[in-house]
Amino acid sequence: MLKLEPLPPEEAIKFFEQKGLVLSERWDEIWQEMHAKAFTVAGVMRLDVLADIYEQIQKAIAKGTTLANFKKDFEEIMKRRGWYDPKFKRPWRLETIFRTNVQTAYQAGRYKQQKEMADIRPYWMYDAVNDSRTRPSHAAMDGKVFRADDPIWETWYPPNGFNCRCRVVSLSKRQVQSRGLQISEGKGVKVKPDQGFEYNPGKVIFELDIEKYRKKYKDLFKINPEIFKPPQKIPQAISELKDFLNERLNLNIREIKTVRSKRYFMACTRDNEIRISNITFYDYNNFCPNKDLKNALKKMRKGAPLTFNEEYSLESLWHEILHSCQSIRDKFLLPEKDTLIMETFHQWRARLTYGELLQAFGYTPRFATKTLNEGYGYDWLVKKNRWLFKRLKLDARPLLKLSKRGTLIKSSDVESYMSEKLNIDSLDSKMKLRDMMYDATRWEVSEEEFKKKWEPFINFLLKKRQSGH
């Protein structure tokens, strides 16, 4: 299951800003909740050394430096200043510092975000990676579902140990029922997190009235924390992509191969095979998915900037990567008109988050705005829906959050969200809303035709919403 999560940086930034610098001979001298409030590096007893670690992390993030290069640069700085400690020679030393502090801040941000959505997603599931590196206690929690307000989350919200890769997935009541999941009670859990991690960093920071600590690292999460994973060599060929992505993003892609198809740019099959077309689509600025993706890999290996089409090939790949994490059974059983609604919002979501894939290659998007506004996939279907939400003065972000990895957004989700926000209660209005939704994802209905046809109903909904009736 994919572990990258789209998360606005504000919550994680706020968490890290509230941390001060604390000197400590041993990590466990600063116990549990205090770790949520202070940044410490075990064995570092000089404040100037600790501050230097902060500074070097900032520089690494600003430049997009890999962890390997950071270690090399940092070791040289430590030697020049006479602060060199042989402990930092250990390969895992700085990596553990990075991973633990970054993951703690990142999960604290997720906690705040999930708490804000607990009214529509009131169940939380513990999700461990389940590989040879997963600790037995963490594996024992995998797949267990508790209510969001269960006291279990005061001690078992990740991270639950050094280099912990676990996460919490929020679920709606419908998802719990459709998946046949059982709700557990925390009081029956016997296993415990690793020593020193029996607390919830997000709860400590965000649910207590804490004075501001030293303002450090406001830009820490402008680049995804995944940048601190051990660097891997960028593949030279598309045939090498599968292993790179499966390892880098914790995926389960069976194969990635080139096909000759005019029906799609890329596609994900029932058995998790990603297919990439080698056809040139002349109506889309001569976009050739296979060729542009090959060129993108070649340029990224050299550190060269990408063209729009090359960057968009990675967005297209990201779209299919997200599909590879979803329930294939649910996807292929949807009626055609519901499939178009799902794909439209899925594409909207992919355009907003494809930067996560680029960051796995050590890149930052250059064409994020253009991709959102002018992306090729499901082009005017996305445009119609973006216009509709803007015209109705609706924020699509809460709805798009439902369309995350592992979850398909369905027409019923869109209808329920819009009905609630627009105070639609009559059967007639609900039927019209449903028709408008389907028109917004019909290829044969142009943008102008759609706007002209539905403007009267939109005005009716806006007046109804304004009056509160």
C-alpha positions as CSV (number, residue, x, y, z in Angstrom):
1,M,0.0,0.0,0.0
2,L,1.3,3.4,-0.9
3,K,2.7,5.4,2.0
4,L,2.9,8.9,0.5
5,E,0.0,11.0,1.6
6,P,-1.0,14.4,0.3
7,L,-0.8,16.7,3.3
8,P,-0.8,20.5,3.2
9,P,2.4,21.6,5.0
10,E,0.8,24.0,7.5
11,E,0.0,21.5,10.2
12,A,3.3,19.8,10.1
13,I,5.1,23.2,9.9
14,K,3.2,24.4,13.0
15,F,4.2,21.3,14.9
16,F,7.9,21.7,14.1
17,E,7.8,25.5,14.8
18,Q,6.7,24.6,18.4
19,K,9.8,22.5,19.0
20,G,12.7,24.1,20.8
21,L,16.3,22.9,21.0
22,V,17.0,20.7,24.0
23,L,20.4,19.3,25.0
24,S,20.4,15.6,26.0
25,E,23.1,13.0,26.6
26,R,20.6,10.2,26.0
27,W,17.5,10.3,23.8
28,D,15.2,8.8,26.5
29,E,16.1,11.5,29.0
30,I,13.4,13.6,27.3
31,W,10.5,11.4,27.9
32,Q,7.4,10.8,25.7
33,E,5.3,14.0,25.5
34,M,8.4,16.2,25.9
35,H,9.6,14.8,22.6
36,A,6.6,16.3,20.9
37,K,7.8,19.7,22.1
38,A,11.5,19.5,21.7
39,F,14.0,18.6,19.0
40,T,17.0,16.6,20.4
41,V,19.8,14.5,19.1
42,A,21.1,11.9,21.5
43,G,24.7,12.6,22.5
44,V,24.8,16.2,21.2
45,M,25.5,18.3,24.3
46,R,26.3,21.6,22.6
47,L,23.6,23.9,21.5
48,D,25.6,25.3,18.6
49,V,26.1,21.8,17.2
50,L,22.4,21.0,17.5
51,A,21.5,24.3,15.9
52,D,24.0,23.5,13.0
53,I,22.1,20.3,12.4
54,Y,18.9,22.3,12.1
55,E,20.6,24.7,9.7
56,Q,22.0,22.0,7.4
57,I,18.6,20.3,7.2
58,Q,17.1,23.6,6.1
59,K,19.7,24.0,3.4
60,A,19.2,20.4,2.2
61,I,15.5,20.9,1.9
62,A,15.8,24.2,0.1
63,K,18.2,22.7,-2.5
64,G,16.5,19.3,-2.7
65,T,19.7,17.6,-1.6
66,T,19.5,13.8,-1.2
67,L,20.2,12.3,2.2
68,A,23.5,10.8,0.9
69,N,24.8,14.1,-0.2
70,F,23.6,15.7,3.1
71,K,25.6,13.2,5.1
72,K,28.7,13.9,3.1
73,D,28.4,17.7,3.4
74,F,27.5,17.6,7.1
75,E,30.4,15.4,7.9
76,E,32.8,17.9,6.2
77,I,31.2,20.8,8.2
78,M,31.6,18.9,11.5
79,K,35.3,18.2,10.7
80,R,36.0,21.9,9.8
81,R,34.5,23.2,13.0
82,G,36.2,20.6,15.2
83,W,32.9,19.0,16.2
84,Y,33.4,15.7,14.4
85,D,32.0,12.7,16.3
86,P,32.7,9.2,15.0
87,K,29.2,8.3,15.9
88,F,28.0,10.3,12.9
89,K,30.1,8.0,10.7
90,R,27.5,5.3,11.2
91,P,25.3,5.1,8.1
92,W,22.1,5.0,10.2
93,R,23.0,7.9,12.5
94,L,21.8,10.9,10.6
95,E,19.1,9.0,8.8
96,T,17.5,8.1,12.2
97,I,17.7,11.7,13.3
98,F,16.0,12.8,10.0
99,R,13.4,10.0,9.9
100,T,12.3,10.2,13.5
101,N,11.9,14.0,13.7
102,V,10.4,14.4,10.2
103,Q,8.0,11.4,10.6
104,T,6.8,12.7,14.0
105,A,6.0,16.1,12.6
106,Y,4.4,14.7,9.5
107,Q,2.1,12.3,11.5
108,A,1.2,15.1,13.9
109,G,0.0,17.1,10.9
110,R,-2.0,14.1,9.7
111,Y,-3.6,13.7,13.2
112,K,-4.9,17.3,13.1
113,Q,-6.3,16.8,9.6
114,Q,-8.0,13.5,10.4
115,K,-9.5,15.0,13.6
116,E,-11.0,17.8,11.6
117,M,-12.7,15.2,9.3
118,A,-13.8,12.8,12.1
119,D,-17.4,13.7,11.7
120,I,-17.5,12.2,8.2
121,R,-14.7,9.6,8.7
122,P,-15.2,8.5,12.3
123,Y,-13.2,5.3,12.1
124,W,-9.4,5.0,12.0
125,M,-7.5,1.9,10.9
126,Y,-3.9,1.2,11.9
127,D,-1.8,0.4,8.8
128,A,1.6,-1.2,9.1
129,V,3.9,-1.9,6.1
130,N,4.2,-5.6,6.8
131,D,7.6,-6.6,5.5
132,S,10.7,-8.1,7.0
133,R,11.5,-4.8,8.8
134,T,8.1,-4.4,10.5
135,R,8.3,-4.9,14.3
136,P,6.0,-7.7,15.7
137,S,4.1,-5.3,17.9
138,H,3.4,-3.0,15.0
139,A,2.4,-5.9,12.8
140,A,0.0,-7.0,15.5
141,M,-1.9,-3.7,15.2
142,D,-2.1,-3.8,11.3
143,G,-5.7,-3.7,10.0
144,K,-7.3,-3.0,13.4
145,V,-10.1,-0.4,13.3
146,F,-11.0,1.8,16.3
147,R,-13.3,4.8,16.6
148,A,-11.4,8.1,16.1
149,D,-12.2,9.0,19.7
150,D,-11.0,5.7,21.2
151,P,-8.3,6.3,23.9
152,I,-6.1,3.8,22.1
153,W,-4.9,6.7,19.8
154,E,-3.4,8.5,22.8
155,T,-0.7,5.9,22.8
156,W,-0.8,4.1,19.4
157,Y,-0.9,7.0,16.9
158,P,2.3,6.7,14.8
159,P,5.2,7.0,14.8
160,N,5.5,4.2,17.4
161,G,9.3,3.7,17.3
162,F,12.5,4.8,15.6
163,N,12.1,4.7,11.8
164,C,8.4,3.6,12.2
165,R,6.7,3.6,8.8
166,C,3.1,2.9,10.1
167,R,0.2,5.3,9.4
168,V,-3.4,5.7,10.3
169,V,-6.1,5.5,7.6
170,S,-9.5,7.3,8.3
171,L,-12.6,5.5,7.1
172,S,-16.3,6.4,6.7
173,K,-19.1,4.3,8.1
174,R,-19.9,3.1,4.5
175,Q,-16.3,2.0,3.9
176,V,-16.2,0.0,7.2
177,Q,-19.4,-1.8,6.3
178,S,-18.5,-2.4,2.6
179,R,-15.2,-3.9,3.6
180,G,-16.6,-6.0,6.4
181,L,-14.3,-4.5,8.9
182,Q,-14.8,-5.1,12.7
183,I,-14.6,-2.2,15.2
184,S,-12.3,-3.0,18.1
185,E,-12.0,-1.3,21.5
186,G,-8.6,-0.1,22.6
187,K,-9.0,-1.5,26.1
188,G,-8.5,-5.0,24.7
189,V,-5.2,-4.2,23.1
190,K,-2.3,-5.8,25.0
191,V,0.7,-4.9,22.8
192,K,2.5,-1.6,23.4
193,P,4.5,0.8,21.2
194,D,8.3,1.0,21.5
195,Q,9.7,2.4,24.7
196,G,9.5,6.2,24.6
197,F,6.8,6.4,22.0
198,E,3.7,5.7,24.1
199,Y,2.2,9.1,23.3
200,N,0.4,10.9,20.5
201,P,2.6,13.8,19.3
202,G,-0.3,15.4,17.4
203,K,-2.5,15.4,20.4
204,V,0.2,16.8,22.6
205,I,0.8,19.8,20.3
206,F,-2.5,20.5,18.8
207,E,-4.9,19.8,21.7
208,L,-3.0,21.7,24.4
209,D,-2.5,25.4,24.7
210,I,1.2,25.6,24.3
211,E,3.2,28.8,24.1
212,K,5.3,29.3,20.9
213,Y,8.7,27.7,21.0
214,R,11.6,28.8,18.9
215,K,10.5,29.3,15.3
216,K,12.5,26.8,13.3
217,Y,11.9,25.1,10.0
218,K,8.9,26.9,8.6
219,D,9.9,25.6,5.2
220,L,10.6,22.0,6.5
221,F,7.7,20.4,4.7
222,K,7.7,22.4,1.5
223,I,9.4,19.3,0.1
224,N,7.8,16.0,1.0
225,P,9.6,14.1,3.9
226,E,10.1,11.2,1.5
227,I,13.1,13.2,0.2
228,F,15.0,11.8,3.2
229,K,14.7,8.2,2.1
230,P,17.9,6.6,1.0
231,P,18.6,7.7,-2.6
232,Q,18.2,5.3,-5.4
233,K,19.5,5.4,-8.9
234,I,16.9,6.7,-11.3
235,P,16.1,4.0,-13.8
236,Q,17.4,4.3,-17.3
237,A,14.5,2.5,-19.0
238,I,10.8,2.1,-18.4
239,S,11.4,-1.6,-17.9
240,E,13.3,-0.7,-14.8
241,L,10.6,1.5,-13.3
242,K,8.6,-1.2,-11.6
243,D,11.3,-2.2,-9.1
244,F,12.2,1.5,-8.5
245,L,8.6,2.5,-7.7
246,N,7.8,-0.6,-5.7
247,E,10.7,-0.1,-3.5
248,R,10.6,3.7,-3.4
249,L,6.9,4.1,-2.8
250,N,6.0,0.8,-1.3
251,L,3.9,-0.3,-4.2
252,N,2.9,-3.7,-5.6
253,I,3.0,-3.0,-9.4
254,R,3.3,-6.4,-11.2
255,E,4.7,-5.0,-14.5
256,I,5.1,-1.8,-16.5
257,K,5.2,-2.2,-20.2
258,T,4.8,-0.3,-23.5
259,V,1.8,-0.9,-25.7
260,R,0.4,0.6,-28.9
261,S,-3.0,2.0,-28.0
262,K,-5.0,5.0,-29.2
263,R,-7.6,4.5,-26.4
264,Y,-5.5,5.8,-23.5
265,F,-2.2,7.5,-22.5
266,M,-1.7,4.9,-19.7
267,A,-3.8,2.3,-18.0
268,C,-3.8,0.1,-14.9
269,T,-5.2,-3.4,-15.4
270,R,-7.0,-5.7,-13.0
271,D,-3.8,-7.5,-12.1
272,N,-1.8,-4.3,-11.3
273,E,-0.1,-4.0,-14.7
274,I,0.6,-0.5,-15.9
275,R,0.5,0.0,-19.7
276,I,2.0,3.0,-21.4
277,S,1.0,3.9,-25.0
278,N,3.7,4.6,-27.6
279,I,1.2,6.5,-29.8
280,T,1.8,10.2,-30.5
281,F,-1.4,12.1,-29.7
282,Y,-1.3,15.0,-32.1
283,D,-4.4,16.7,-30.6
284,Y,-2.6,17.0,-27.3
285,N,0.5,19.0,-28.3
286,N,2.2,15.8,-29.8
287,F,2.2,14.1,-26.4
288,C,3.7,10.6,-26.6
289,P,3.4,9.0,-23.2
290,N,6.2,6.4,-23.8
291,K,8.6,8.7,-25.5
292,D,8.1,11.6,-23.1
293,L,8.4,9.4,-20.1
294,K,11.7,8.0,-21.5
295,N,13.0,11.5,-22.0
296,A,11.9,12.5,-18.5
297,L,13.9,9.6,-17.0
298,K,17.0,10.5,-19.1
299,K,16.8,14.2,-18.1
300,M,16.2,13.4,-14.4
301,R,19.3,11.2,-14.3
302,K,21.3,14.3,-15.6
303,G,19.5,16.8,-13.3
304,A,18.1,18.7,-16.4
305,P,14.8,20.5,-16.4
306,L,11.7,18.8,-18.0
307,T,9.4,20.0,-20.7
308,F,5.7,20.2,-20.0
309,N,5.0,17.0,-21.9
310,E,7.8,15.2,-20.1
311,E,6.5,16.3,-16.7
312,Y,2.9,15.4,-17.7
313,S,4.0,11.9,-18.5
314,L,4.9,11.5,-14.8
315,E,1.5,13.0,-13.9
316,S,-0.1,10.3,-16.1
317,L,2.0,7.6,-14.5
318,W,0.9,9.0,-11.1
319,H,-2.7,8.7,-12.1
320,E,-2.2,4.9,-12.7
321,I,-0.1,4.5,-9.6
322,L,-3.1,5.8,-7.6
323,H,-5.3,3.3,-9.4
324,S,-2.9,0.5,-8.6
325,C,-3.6,1.1,-4.9
326,Q,-7.4,1.0,-5.2
327,S,-9.8,-1.9,-5.2
328,I,-9.7,-3.2,-8.7
329,R,-12.9,-5.1,-8.1
330,D,-14.8,-1.9,-7.2
331,K,-13.3,0.0,-10.1
332,F,-14.2,-2.4,-12.9
333,L,-17.8,-3.1,-11.5
334,L,-18.8,0.6,-11.8
335,P,-21.4,1.5,-14.4
336,E,-19.9,3.6,-17.3
337,K,-21.4,6.9,-16.1
338,D,-20.2,6.3,-12.6
339,T,-16.8,5.4,-13.9
340,L,-16.5,8.7,-15.6
341,I,-17.4,10.6,-12.4
342,M,-14.8,8.5,-10.5
343,E,-12.1,9.0,-13.2
344,T,-12.8,12.8,-13.4
345,F,-12.3,13.3,-9.7
346,H,-9.4,10.9,-9.7
347,Q,-7.7,12.9,-12.4
348,W,-8.4,16.1,-10.6
349,R,-6.8,14.6,-7.5
350,A,-3.8,13.3,-9.5
351,R,-3.1,16.7,-11.0
352,L,-3.0,18.2,-7.5
353,T,-0.7,15.6,-6.0
354,Y,1.6,14.3,-8.8
355,G,4.4,16.3,-7.3
356,E,4.8,13.4,-4.8
357,L,6.0,11.2,-7.6
358,L,8.4,13.8,-8.8
359,Q,9.8,14.1,-5.3
360,A,10.5,10.4,-5.3
361,F,12.9,11.2,-8.1
362,G,14.3,14.2,-6.3
363,Y,12.4,16.7,-8.5
364,T,9.9,19.5,-7.8
365,P,7.1,20.2,-10.3
366,R,7.7,23.2,-12.7
367,F,4.3,23.0,-14.4
368,A,1.9,22.4,-11.4
369,T,-0.4,25.2,-12.3
370,K,-0.4,24.5,-16.0
371,T,-1.0,20.8,-15.3
372,L,-4.0,21.6,-13.2
373,N,-5.5,24.1,-15.7
374,E,-4.4,22.5,-19.0
375,G,-3.8,18.8,-18.3
376,Y,-4.6,16.4,-21.1
377,G,-6.3,13.5,-19.3
378,Y,-10.1,13.9,-19.0
379,D,-9.4,17.4,-20.1
380,W,-12.8,19.2,-20.4
381,L,-14.5,16.8,-17.9
382,V,-12.1,18.2,-15.2
383,K,-12.6,21.7,-16.5
384,K,-16.4,21.5,-16.3
385,N,-16.3,20.2,-12.8
386,R,-13.8,22.8,-11.6
387,W,-16.0,25.5,-13.1
388,L,-19.1,23.9,-11.5
389,F,-17.6,23.8,-8.0
390,K,-16.3,27.4,-8.4
391,R,-19.7,28.6,-9.6
392,L,-21.5,27.0,-6.7
393,K,-19.0,28.4,-4.3
394,L,-18.1,24.9,-3.1
395,D,-14.7,23.8,-1.8
396,A,-13.8,20.6,-3.5
397,R,-10.9,19.8,-1.3
398,P,-12.9,17.8,1.4
399,L,-14.4,15.7,-1.4
400,L,-11.1,15.2,-3.1
401,K,-9.6,14.0,0.2
402,L,-12.0,11.0,-0.1
403,S,-10.4,10.2,-3.5
404,K,-7.1,9.1,-1.9
405,R,-5.1,6.0,-2.5
406,G,-7.0,2.9,-1.6
407,T,-10.4,4.6,-2.1
408,L,-12.6,5.2,-5.1
409,I,-14.7,8.3,-5.1
410,K,-18.2,7.4,-6.4
411,S,-21.1,9.4,-7.7
412,S,-22.9,8.8,-4.4
413,D,-20.0,10.5,-2.6
414,V,-20.3,13.6,-4.9
415,E,-24.0,13.7,-4.6
416,S,-24.0,13.4,-0.8
417,Y,-21.4,16.1,-0.5
418,M,-23.1,18.6,-2.8
419,S,-26.5,17.9,-1.3
420,E,-25.3,18.6,2.2
421,K,-23.4,21.7,1.3
422,L,-26.2,23.1,-0.9
423,N,-29.1,22.2,1.5
424,I,-30.8,20.0,-1.1
425,D,-33.6,18.0,0.4
426,S,-36.4,17.7,-2.2
427,L,-36.4,14.6,-4.5
428,D,-36.9,16.8,-7.6
429,S,-33.7,18.9,-6.8
430,K,-31.7,15.7,-6.0
431,M,-32.7,14.3,-9.4
432,K,-31.7,17.5,-11.2
433,L,-28.4,17.5,-9.2
434,R,-27.7,14.0,-10.3
435,D,-28.4,14.8,-14.0
436,M,-26.1,17.9,-13.7
437,M,-23.4,15.7,-12.3
438,Y,-23.6,13.2,-15.2
439,D,-23.7,16.0,-17.7
440,A,-20.5,17.4,-16.2
441,T,-18.7,14.1,-17.0
442,R,-20.2,13.4,-20.5
443,W,-17.8,13.9,-23.3
444,E,-20.5,14.9,-25.8
445,V,-21.6,17.9,-23.7
446,S,-19.3,20.8,-24.3
447,E,-18.3,23.3,-21.6
448,E,-20.5,26.1,-23.2
449,E,-23.5,23.7,-23.6
450,F,-23.1,22.6,-20.0
451,K,-23.0,26.2,-18.6
452,K,-25.9,27.3,-20.7
453,K,-28.1,24.3,-19.8
454,W,-27.4,24.4,-16.0
455,E,-27.1,28.1,-15.2
456,P,-30.8,28.4,-14.2
457,F,-30.6,25.5,-11.8
458,I,-27.2,26.7,-10.4
459,N,-28.8,30.1,-9.7
460,F,-31.7,28.4,-8.0
461,L,-29.3,26.4,-5.8
462,L,-27.3,29.5,-4.9
463,K,-30.5,31.5,-3.9
464,K,-31.7,28.5,-1.9
465,R,-28.4,28.2,-0.1
466,Q,-28.3,31.9,0.6
467,S,-31.8,31.9,2.1
468,G,-31.0,28.9,4.2
469,H,-34.0,27.0,2.9
